[in-house]
Amino acid sequence: MSGTNIYMMVGERLCMDFINTVSWRESAEKRRDWFTSYANLVEWSIYAEVLTEQQAKALLLKAEEKQSEAGDVLKQAIEIREAMYRIFKSISKGTIPHPPDLVRFNESVSHFYQNLHVIHENDHYTLKFKHTEKNLDTMLPPILKSAVELLVSKNDLERVKQCEGDPCGWLFFDTSRNRSRRWCSMADCGNRAKARRFNQKEK
């Protein structure tokens, strides 16, 4: 996936889209991290509907006052993202994730899940995090929850795949009926693959 100013959300799960905030993951030359600042993390969180515009404004104001803390949250978000990437990449390849990645992931889960509780609303029960809008890391718990729910769903894990476009590296949850999806986006890596095959035939 080539880097653009518009965030592409093709992972079909929040955790997948969070992991995919690095363009050309597996290219040392093209690789571009979208999270170069705390403001970028907040901006993406609005786009992913993790934060509202109002929440985002409040967080950015607080981040100006506490720049060091905002920097720590950005670093934490990237560390969690990279651990999740390695875990789900291993799963997409049918291999067992490295223990250190699971340890890092579980540390984050243990930290944030302290604020998880069961509430009753609209005639059913649901798990929600206690109000943490004032915390600069308030966008992270829903992302972790998405990853946990996917990891513990036995059948769904078979649908975690990595884009076959080289060196894209993006991950996605295959929602196709026959589980035949191969690309992060047919309009992006899929078209490049088609063009490559056409050029090879021409040669």
PyMOL commands that set and color helices and strands:
alter all, ss='L'
color gray80, all
select helices_A, chain A and resi 14-19+38-47+53-65+67-92+99-115+140-151+156-159+186-202
alter helices_A, ss='H'
color red, helices_A
select strands_A, chain A and resi 22-23+32-33+116-121+124-129+160-162+171-173
alter strands_A, ss='S'
color yellow, strands_A
deselect
rebuild
show_as cartoon
